């Protein structure tokens, strides 16, 4: 129902792949709608930045997503990114734009499910 599209703000190539990742993810969830949040990671590495906040915000707006910058190193906005995504999903469920489906009972990882058939 929700997904984080994460790119490294110190690596332009990762940013350039965001649209491809978005399309691939949408392809795998059809016909269902999924809510995405674009996450620029490693915001603590200001001097190594290769992608501006403005570029990322424009891309997220063009793709119909919100944008946030995070850093796992200093815990900047990590929890907030999950809160934003969860809140957006909840609002769409309340509006009836997303309906609860069988099999959506928790957080799962496609990669781990395909390897071990277990929920995360």
C-alpha positions, 0 to 999 in steps of 0.5 A, spaced: 500 500 500 505 504 501 513 505 499 519 509 500 523 510 494 530 512 496 535 515 493 542 517 495 543 525 495 550 524 494 549 520 488 546 523 482 545 516 478 541 513 484 536 520 483 536 518 475 533 511 476 527 514 481 522 514 475 524 507 473 524 504 480 517 508 480 514 505 474 517 498 476 514 498 483 507 500 480 507 495 475 508 490 480 502 492 484 497 493 478 491 494 479 492 497 486 494 504 488 500 505 492 502 511 496 510 513 495 514 517 498 520 520 495 526 520 500 533 523 499 538 519 503 544 521 506 542 529 508 548 529 513 553 529 507 552 536 505 559 537 502 558 531 497 551 533 495 550 532 488 542 532 487 539 539 490 533 539 494 529 543 489 531 538 483 528 532 488 522 536 490 520 538 483 521 530 481 516 528 487 511 533 485 511 531 478 510 524 480 505 525 485 509 524 491 511 528 497 519 529 498 523 528 505 530 528 506 533 523 511 540 521 515 540 514 518 547 517 521 544 522 525 537 520 525 534 526 521 527 525 519 527 517 519 521 516 523 518 522 520 518 519 513 514 513 516 509 517 519 508 521 513 507 515 509 503 512 514 498 518 515 497 519 507 495 511 507 490 512 512 487 518 509 486 515 503 483 509 506 478 514 510 476 517 504 475 510 500 480 511 495 484 505 498 480 499 500 483 494 505 484 488 501 486 481 503 493 480 504 495 487 506 495 485 514 502 488 515 509 490 513 512 485 508 518 485 503 518 483 496 525 481 496 525 477 503 518 474 501 521 471 495 527 468 499 524 465 505 516 466 504 516 469 511 513 476 513 518 481 516 
